Amino acid sequence: MTAPDAALWASLPVPALVLDAADRIADANPAAELFLNLSARALRGEPVWERVAIDAPMEESFRRARAQRSSLSVNDVDVGSGE
């Protein structure tokens, strides 16, 4: 990540995760660290669905975002940690 990208990533006001091809957490911004009460270092490599619980059908949206290599924003749903 370049310096301007890192500054933007760190300043995002909402939790954000980067996932790898196996749905494991590759990176987490500071808001995600606070939300999940874990450091980005501790989250790296963890399966996303063991750390994040979303009370909404996400399969189709998740598949579409991955196929288009785009971001996925979740609004108006209950989101919590996997614990």
Phi and psi restraints in degrees (range 20) as a CNS / XPLOR table:
assign (resid 1 and name C) (resid 2 and name N)
       (resid 2 and name CA) (resid 2 and name C) 1.0 -75.1 20.0 2
assign (resid 2 and name N) (resid 2 and name CA)
       (resid 2 and name C) (resid 3 and name N) 1.0 165.0 20.0 2
assign (resid 2 and name C) (resid 3 and name N)
       (resid 3 and name CA) (resid 3 and name C) 1.0 -57.4 20.0 2
assign (resid 3 and name N) (resid 3 and name CA)
       (resid 3 and name C) (resid 4 and name N) 1.0 -46.5 20.0 2
assign (resid 3 and name C) (resid 4 and name N)
       (resid 4 and name CA) (resid 4 and name C) 1.0 -63.2 20.0 2
assign (resid 4 and name N) (resid 4 and name CA)
       (resid 4 and name C) (resid 5 and name N) 1.0 -37.5 20.0 2
assign (resid 4 and name C) (resid 5 and name N)
       (resid 5 and name CA) (resid 5 and name C) 1.0 -64.5 20.0 2
assign (resid 5 and name N) (resid 5 and name CA)
       (resid 5 and name C) (resid 6 and name N) 1.0 -42.5 20.0 2
assign (resid 5 and name C) (resid 6 and name N)
       (resid 6 and name CA) (resid 6 and name C) 1.0 -63.7 20.0 2
assign (resid 6 and name N) (resid 6 and name CA)
       (resid 6 and name C) (resid 7 and name N) 1.0 -39.0 20.0 2
assign (resid 6 and name C) (resid 7 and name N)
       (resid 7 and name CA) (resid 7 and name C) 1.0 -65.5 20.0 2
assign (resid 7 and name N) (resid 7 and name CA)
       (resid 7 and name C) (resid 8 and name N) 1.0 -42.0 20.0 2
assign (resid 7 and name C) (resid 8 and name N)
       (resid 8 and name CA) (resid 8 and name C) 1.0 -65.2 20.0 2
assign (resid 8 and name N) (resid 8 and name CA)
       (resid 8 and name C) (resid 9 and name N) 1.0 -45.2 20.0 2
assign (resid 8 and name C) (resid 9 and name N)
       (resid 9 and name CA) (resid 9 and name C) 1.0 -58.0 20.0 2
assign (resid 9 and name N) (resid 9 and name CA)
       (resid 9 and name C) (resid 10 and name N) 1.0 -44.8 20.0 2
assign (resid 9 and name C) (resid 10 and name N)
       (resid 10 and name CA) (resid 10 and name C) 1.0 -70.2 20.0 2
assign (resid 10 and name N) (resid 10 and name CA)
       (resid 10 and name C) (resid 11 and name N) 1.0 -25.0 20.0 2
assign (resid 10 and name C) (resid 11 and name N)
       (resid 11 and name CA) (resid 11 and name C) 1.0 -93.1 20.0 2
assign (resid 11 and name N) (resid 11 and name CA)
       (resid 11 and name C) (resid 12 and name N) 1.0 -3.9 20.0 2
assign (resid 11 and name C) (resid 12 and name N)
       (resid 12 and name CA) (resid 12 and name C) 1.0 -59.4 20.0 2
assign (resid 12 and name N) (resid 12 and name CA)
       (resid 12 and name C) (resid 13 and name N) 1.0 131.3 20.0 2
assign (resid 12 and name C) (resid 13 and name N)
       (resid 13 and name CA) (resid 13 and name C) 1.0 -82.2 20.0 2
assign (resid 13 and name N) (resid 13 and name CA)
       (resid 13 and name C) (resid 14 and name N) 1.0 -6.8 20.0 2
assign (resid 13 and name C) (resid 14 and name N)
       (resid 14 and name CA) (resid 14 and name C) 1.0 -116.7 20.0 2
assign (resid 14 and name N) (resid 14 and name CA)
       (resid 14 and name C) (resid 15 and name N) 1.0 152.3 20.0 2
assign (resid 14 and name C) (resid 15 and name N)
       (resid 15 and name CA) (resid 15 and name C) 1.0 -61.5 20.0 2
assign (resid 15 and name N) (resid 15 and name CA)
       (resid 15 and name C) (resid 16 and name N) 1.0 135.3 20.0 2
assign (resid 15 and name C) (resid 16 and name N)
       (resid 16 and name CA) (resid 16 and name C) 1.0 -140.0 20.0 2
assign (resid 16 and name N) (resid 16 and name CA)
       (resid 16 and name C) (resid 17 and name N) 1.0 139.2 20.0 2
assign (resid 16 and name C) (resid 17 and name N)
       (resid 17 and name CA) (resid 17 and name C) 1.0 -125.8 20.0 2
assign (resid 17 and name N) (resid 17 and name CA)
       (resid 17 and name C) (resid 18 and name N) 1.0 146.1 20.0 2
assign (resid 17 and name C) (resid 18 and name N)
       (resid 18 and name CA) (resid 18 and name C) 1.0 -107.3 20.0 2
assign (resid 18 and name N) (resid 18 and name CA)
       (resid 18 and name C) (resid 19 and name N) 1.0 129.7 20.0 2
assign (resid 18 and name C) (resid 19 and name N)
       (resid 19 and name CA) (resid 19 and name C) 1.0 -110.9 20.0 2
assign (resid 19 and name N) (resid 19 and name CA)
       (resid 19 and name C) (resid 20 and name N) 1.0 149.7 20.0 2
assign (resid 19 and name C) (resid 20 and name N)
       (resid 20 and name CA) (resid 20 and name C) 1.0 -90.7 20.0 2
assign (resid 20 and name N) (resid 20 and name CA)
       (resid 20 and name C) (resid 21 and name N) 1.0 -175.8 20.0 2
assign (resid 20 and name C) (resid 21 and name N)
       (resid 21 and name CA) (resid 21 and name C) 1.0 -64.9 20.0 2
assign (resid 21 and name N) (resid 21 and name CA)
       (resid 21 and name C) (resid 22 and name N) 1.0 -21.1 20.0 2
assign (resid 21 and name C) (resid 22 and name N)
       (resid 22 and name CA) (resid 22 and name C) 1.0 -98.3 20.0 2
assign (resid 22 and name N) (resid 22 and name CA)
       (resid 22 and name C) (resid 23 and name N) 1.0 17.1 20.0 2
assign (resid 22 and name C) (resid 23 and name N)
       (resid 23 and name CA) (resid 23 and name C) 1.0 60.6 20.0 2
assign (resid 23 and name N) (resid 23 and name CA)
       (resid 23 and name C) (resid 24 and name N) 1.0 33.8 20.0 2
assign (resid 23 and name C) (resid 24 and name N)
       (resid 24 and name CA) (resid 24 and name C) 1.0 -104.5 20.0 2
assign (resid 24 and name N) (resid 24 and name CA)
       (resid 24 and name C) (resid 25 and name N) 1.0 149.8 20.0 2
assign (resid 24 and name C) (resid 25 and name N)
       (resid 25 and name CA) (resid 25 and name C) 1.0 -72.9 20.0 2
assign (resid 25 and name N) (resid 25 and name CA)
       (resid 25 and name C) (resid 26 and name N) 1.0 121.8 20.0 2
assign (resid 25 and name C) (resid 26 and name N)
       (resid 26 and name CA) (resid 26 and name C) 1.0 -96.0 20.0 2
assign (resid 26 and name N) (resid 26 and name CA)
       (resid 26 and name C) (resid 27 and name N) 1.0 -30.0 20.0 2
assign (resid 26 and name C) (resid 27 and name N)
       (resid 27 and name CA) (resid 27 and name C) 1.0 -160.6 20.0 2
assign (resid 27 and name N) (resid 27 and name CA)
       (resid 27 and name C) (resid 28 and name N) 1.0 155.6 20.0 2
assign (resid 27 and name C) (resid 28 and name N)
       (resid 28 and name CA) (resid 28 and name C) 1.0 -140.0 20.0 2
assign (resid 28 and name N) (resid 28 and name CA)
       (resid 28 and name C) (resid 29 and name N) 1.0 137.1 20.0 2
assign (resid 28 and name C) (resid 29 and name N)
       (resid 29 and name CA) (resid 29 and name C) 1.0 -81.6 20.0 2
assign (resid 29 and name N) (resid 29 and name CA)
       (resid 29 and name C) (resid 30 and name N) 1.0 168.8 20.0 2
assign (resid 29 and name C) (resid 30 and name N)
       (resid 30 and name CA) (resid 30 and name C) 1.0 -57.2 20.0 2
assign (resid 30 and name N) (resid 30 and name CA)
       (resid 30 and name C) (resid 31 and name N) 1.0 -34.9 20.0 2
assign (resid 30 and name C) (resid 31 and name N)
       (resid 31 and name CA) (resid 31 and name C) 1.0 -65.0 20.0 2
assign (resid 31 and name N) (resid 31 and name CA)
       (resid 31 and name C) (resid 32 and name N) 1.0 -36.6 20.0 2
assign (resid 31 and name C) (resid 32 and name N)
       (resid 32 and name CA) (resid 32 and name C) 1.0 -68.7 20.0 2
assign (resid 32 and name N) (resid 32 and name CA)
       (resid 32 and name C) (resid 33 and name N) 1.0 -37.7 20.0 2
assign (resid 32 and name C) (resid 33 and name N)
       (resid 33 and name CA) (resid 33 and name C) 1.0 -59.7 20.0 2
assign (resid 33 and name N) (resid 33 and name CA)
       (resid 33 and name C) (resid 34 and name N) 1.0 -44.6 20.0 2
assign (resid 33 and name C) (resid 34 and name N)
       (resid 34 and name CA) (resid 34 and name C) 1.0 -66.2 20.0 2
assign (resid 34 and name N) (resid 34 and name CA)
       (resid 34 and name C) (resid 35 and name N) 1.0 -43.7 20.0 2
assign (resid 34 and name C) (resid 35 and name N)
       (resid 35 and name CA) (resid 35 and name C) 1.0 -62.1 20.0 2
assign (resid 35 and name N) (resid 35 and name CA)
       (resid 35 and name C) (resid 36 and name N) 1.0 -43.6 20.0 2
assign (resid 35 and name C) (resid 36 and name N)
       (resid 36 and name CA) (resid 36 and name C) 1.0 -91.6 20.0 2
assign (resid 36 and name N) (resid 36 and name CA)
       (resid 36 and name C) (resid 37 and name N) 1.0 -5.8 20.0 2
assign (resid 36 and name C) (resid 37 and name N)
       (resid 37 and name CA) (resid 37 and name C) 1.0 57.9 20.0 2
assign (resid 37 and name N) (resid 37 and name CA)
       (resid 37 and name C) (resid 38 and name N) 1.0 38.1 20.0 2
assign (resid 37 and name C) (resid 38 and name N)
       (resid 38 and name CA) (resid 38 and name C) 1.0 -143.5 20.0 2
assign (resid 38 and name N) (resid 38 and name CA)
       (resid 38 and name C) (resid 39 and name N) 1.0 150.2 20.0 2
assign (resid 38 and name C) (resid 39 and name N)
       (resid 39 and name CA) (resid 39 and name C) 1.0 -75.1 20.0 2
assign (resid 39 and name N) (resid 39 and name CA)
       (resid 39 and name C) (resid 40 and name N) 1.0 159.1 20.0 2
assign (resid 39 and name C) (resid 40 and name N)
       (resid 40 and name CA) (resid 40 and name C) 1.0 -59.0 20.0 2
assign (resid 40 and name N) (resid 40 and name CA)
       (resid 40 and name C) (resid 41 and name N) 1.0 -37.8 20.0 2
assign (resid 40 and name C) (resid 41 and name N)
       (resid 41 and name CA) (resid 41 and name C) 1.0 -60.9 20.0 2
assign (resid 41 and name N) (resid 41 and name CA)
       (resid 41 and name C) (resid 42 and name N) 1.0 -42.4 20.0 2
assign (resid 41 and name C) (resid 42 and name N)
       (resid 42 and name CA) (resid 42 and name C) 1.0 -70.8 20.0 2
assign (resid 42 and name N) (resid 42 and name CA)
       (resid 42 and name C) (resid 43 and name N) 1.0 -28.8 20.0 2
assign (resid 42 and name C) (resid 43 and name N)
       (resid 43 and name CA) (resid 43 and name C) 1.0 -80.0 20.0 2
assign (resid 43 and name N) (resid 43 and name CA)
       (resid 43 and name C) (resid 44 and name N) 1.0 -27.5 20.0 2
assign (resid 43 and name C) (resid 44 and name N)
       (resid 44 and name CA) (resid 44 and name C) 1.0 -58.4 20.0 2
assign (resid 44 and name N) (resid 44 and name CA)
       (resid 44 and name C) (resid 45 and name N) 1.0 129.6 20.0 2
assign (resid 44 and name C) (resid 45 and name N)
       (resid 45 and name CA) (resid 45 and name C) 1.0 88.4 20.0 2
assign (resid 45 and name N) (resid 45 and name CA)
       (resid 45 and name C) (resid 46 and name N) 1.0 -9.9 20.0 2
assign (resid 45 and name C) (resid 46 and name N)
       (resid 46 and name CA) (resid 46 and name C) 1.0 -78.2 20.0 2
assign (resid 46 and name N) (resid 46 and name CA)
       (resid 46 and name C) (resid 47 and name N) 1.0 141.2 20.0 2
assign (resid 46 and name C) (resid 47 and name N)
       (resid 47 and name CA) (resid 47 and name C) 1.0 -63.2 20.0 2
assign (resid 47 and name N) (resid 47 and name CA)
       (resid 47 and name C) (resid 48 and name N) 1.0 129.4 20.0 2
assign (resid 47 and name C) (resid 48 and name N)
       (resid 48 and name CA) (resid 48 and name C) 1.0 -59.0 20.0 2
assign (resid 48 and name N) (resid 48 and name CA)
       (resid 48 and name C) (resid 49 and name N) 1.0 -39.6 20.0 2
assign (resid 48 and name C) (resid 49 and name N)
       (resid 49 and name CA) (resid 49 and name C) 1.0 -76.5 20.0 2
assign (resid 49 and name N) (resid 49 and name CA)
       (resid 49 and name C) (resid 50 and name N) 1.0 -6.2 20.0 2
assign (resid 49 and name C) (resid 50 and name N)
       (resid 50 and name CA) (resid 50 and name C) 1.0 -89.9 20.0 2
assign (resid 50 and name N) (resid 50 and name CA)
       (resid 50 and name C) (resid 51 and name N) 1.0 -16.7 20.0 2
assign (resid 50 and name C) (resid 51 and name N)
       (resid 51 and name CA) (resid 51 and name C) 1.0 -107.8 20.0 2
assign (resid 51 and name N) (resid 51 and name CA)
       (resid 51 and name C) (resid 52 and name N) 1.0 -21.3 20.0 2
assign (resid 51 and name C) (resid 52 and name N)
       (resid 52 and name CA) (resid 52 and name C) 1.0 -128.2 20.0 2
assign (resid 52 and name N) (resid 52 and name CA)
       (resid 52 and name C) (resid 53 and name N) 1.0 130.2 20.0 2
assign (resid 52 and name C) (resid 53 and name N)
       (resid 53 and name CA) (resid 53 and name C) 1.0 -115.2 20.0 2
assign (resid 53 and name N) (resid 53 and name CA)
       (resid 53 and name C) (resid 54 and name N) 1.0 126.1 20.0 2
assign (resid 53 and name C) (resid 54 and name N)
       (resid 54 and name CA) (resid 54 and name C) 1.0 -122.5 20.0 2
assign (resid 54 and name N) (resid 54 and name CA)
       (resid 54 and name C) (resid 55 and name N) 1.0 124.7 20.0 2
assign (resid 54 and name C) (resid 55 and name N)
       (resid 55 and name CA) (resid 55 and name C) 1.0 -90.1 20.0 2
assign (resid 55 and name N) (resid 55 and name CA)
       (resid 55 and name C) (resid 56 and name N) 1.0 65.9 20.0 2
assign (resid 55 and name C) (resid 56 and name N)
       (resid 56 and name CA) (resid 56 and name C) 1.0 -166.1 20.0 2
assign (resid 56 and name N) (resid 56 and name CA)
       (resid 56 and name C) (resid 57 and name N) 1.0 151.7 20.0 2
assign (resid 56 and name C) (resid 57 and name N)
       (resid 57 and name CA) (resid 57 and name C) 1.0 -70.9 20.0 2
assign (resid 57 and name N) (resid 57 and name CA)
       (resid 57 and name C) (resid 58 and name N) 1.0 115.2 20.0 2
assign (resid 57 and name C) (resid 58 and name N)
       (resid 58 and name CA) (resid 58 and name C) 1.0 -113.3 20.0 2
assign (resid 58 and name N) (resid 58 and name CA)
       (resid 58 and name C) (resid 59 and name N) 1.0 -9.1 20.0 2
assign (resid 58 and name C) (resid 59 and name N)
       (resid 59 and name CA) (resid 59 and name C) 1.0 -56.0 20.0 2
assign (resid 59 and name N) (resid 59 and name CA)
       (resid 59 and name C) (resid 60 and name N) 1.0 -51.1 20.0 2
assign (resid 59 and name C) (resid 60 and name N)
       (resid 60 and name CA) (resid 60 and name C) 1.0 -66.0 20.0 2
assign (resid 60 and name N) (resid 60 and name CA)
       (resid 60 and name C) (resid 61 and name N) 1.0 -45.0 20.0 2
assign (resid 60 and name C) (resid 61 and name N)
       (resid 61 and name CA) (resid 61 and name C) 1.0 -63.0 20.0 2
assign (resid 61 and name N) (resid 61 and name CA)
       (resid 61 and name C) (resid 62 and name N) 1.0 -41.2 20.0 2
assign (resid 61 and name C) (resid 62 and name N)
       (resid 62 and name CA) (resid 62 and name C) 1.0 -65.3 20.0 2
assign (resid 62 and name N) (resid 62 and name CA)
       (resid 62 and name C) (resid 63 and name N) 1.0 -43.0 20.0 2
assign (resid 62 and name C) (resid 63 and name N)
       (resid 63 and name CA) (resid 63 and name C) 1.0 -62.2 20.0 2
assign (resid 63 and name N) (resid 63 and name CA)
       (resid 63 and name C) (resid 64 and name N) 1.0 -44.3 20.0 2
assign (resid 63 and name C) (resid 64 and name N)
       (resid 64 and name CA) (resid 64 and name C) 1.0 -64.7 20.0 2
assign (resid 64 and name N) (resid 64 and name CA)
       (resid 64 and name C) (resid 65 and name N) 1.0 -43.7 20.0 2
assign (resid 64 and name C) (resid 65 and name N)
       (resid 65 and name CA) (resid 65 and name C) 1.0 -63.3 20.0 2
assign (resid 65 and name N) (resid 65 and name CA)
       (resid 65 and name C) (resid 66 and name N) 1.0 -40.4 20.0 2
assign (resid 65 and name C) (resid 66 and name N)
       (resid 66 and name CA) (resid 66 and name C) 1.0 -66.9 20.0 2
assign (resid 66 and name N) (resid 66 and name CA)
       (resid 66 and name C) (resid 67 and name N) 1.0 -43.8 20.0 2
assign (resid 66 and name C) (resid 67 and name N)
       (resid 67 and name CA) (resid 67 and name C) 1.0 -62.6 20.0 2
assign (resid 67 and name N) (resid 67 and name CA)
       (resid 67 and name C) (resid 68 and name N) 1.0 -36.1 20.0 2
assign (resid 67 and name C) (resid 68 and name N)
       (resid 68 and name CA) (resid 68 and name C) 1.0 -92.4 20.0 2
assign (resid 68 and name N) (resid 68 and name CA)
       (resid 68 and name C) (resid 69 and name N) 1.0 -0.6 20.0 2
assign (resid 68 and name C) (resid 69 and name N)
       (resid 69 and name CA) (resid 69 and name C) 1.0 52.1 20.0 2
assign (resid 69 and name N) (resid 69 and name CA)
       (resid 69 and name C) (resid 70 and name N) 1.0 48.2 20.0 2
assign (resid 69 and name C) (resid 70 and name N)
       (resid 70 and name CA) (resid 70 and name C) 1.0 -120.0 20.0 2
assign (resid 70 and name N) (resid 70 and name CA)
       (resid 70 and name C) (resid 71 and name N) 1.0 172.4 20.0 2
assign (resid 70 and name C) (resid 71 and name N)
       (resid 71 and name CA) (resid 71 and name C) 1.0 -80.6 20.0 2
assign (resid 71 and name N) (resid 71 and name CA)
       (resid 71 and name C) (resid 72 and name N) 1.0 161.2 20.0 2
assign (resid 71 and name C) (resid 72 and name N)
       (resid 72 and name CA) (resid 72 and name C) 1.0 -130.1 20.0 2
assign (resid 72 and name N) (resid 72 and name CA)
       (resid 72 and name C) (resid 73 and name N) 1.0 119.9 20.0 2
assign (resid 72 and name C) (resid 73 and name N)
       (resid 73 and name CA) (resid 73 and name C) 1.0 -107.6 20.0 2
assign (resid 73 and name N) (resid 73 and name CA)
       (resid 73 and name C) (resid 74 and name N) 1.0 138.0 20.0 2
assign (resid 73 and name C) (resid 74 and name N)
       (resid 74 and name CA) (resid 74 and name C) 1.0 -113.5 20.0 2
assign (resid 74 and name N) (resid 74 and name CA)
       (resid 74 and name C) (resid 75 and name N) 1.0 121.3 20.0 2
assign (resid 74 and name C) (resid 75 and name N)
       (resid 75 and name CA) (resid 75 and name C) 1.0 -123.6 20.0 2
assign (resid 75 and name N) (resid 75 and name CA)
       (resid 75 and name C) (resid 76 and name N) 1.0 150.7 20.0 2
assign (resid 75 and name C) (resid 76 and name N)
       (resid 76 and name CA) (resid 76 and name C) 1.0 57.1 20.0 2
assign (resid 76 and name N) (resid 76 and name CA)
       (resid 76 and name C) (resid 77 and name N) 1.0 40.6 20.0 2
assign (resid 76 and name C) (resid 77 and name N)
       (resid 77 and name CA) (resid 77 and name C) 1.0 -136.3 20.0 2
assign (resid 77 and name N) (resid 77 and name CA)
       (resid 77 and name C) (resid 78 and name N) 1.0 161.6 20.0 2
assign (resid 77 and name C) (resid 78 and name N)
       (resid 78 and name CA) (resid 78 and name C) 1.0 -83.3 20.0 2
assign (resid 78 and name N) (resid 78 and name CA)
       (resid 78 and name C) (resid 79 and name N) 1.0 122.8 20.0 2
assign (resid 78 and name C) (resid 79 and name N)
       (resid 79 and name CA) (resid 79 and name C) 1.0 -126.0 20.0 2
assign (resid 79 and name N) (resid 79 and name CA)
       (resid 79 and name C) (resid 80 and name N) 1.0 135.5 20.0 2
assign (resid 79 and name C) (resid 80 and name N)
       (resid 80 and name CA) (resid 80 and name C) 1.0 -150.1 20.0 2
assign (resid 80 and name N) (resid 80 and name CA)
       (resid 80 and name C) (resid 81 and name N) 1.0 -179.7 20.0 2
assign (resid 80 and name C) (resid 81 and name N)
       (resid 81 and name CA) (resid 81 and name C) 1.0 -74.8 20.0 2
assign (resid 81 and name N) (resid 81 and name CA)
       (resid 81 and name C) (resid 82 and name N) 1.0 159.7 20.0 2
assign (resid 81 and name C) (resid 82 and name N)
       (resid 82 and name CA) (resid 82 and name C) 1.0 -68.9 20.0 2
assign (resid 82 and name N) (resid 82 and name CA)
       (resid 82 and name C) (resid 83 and name N) 1.0 -9.1 20.0 2
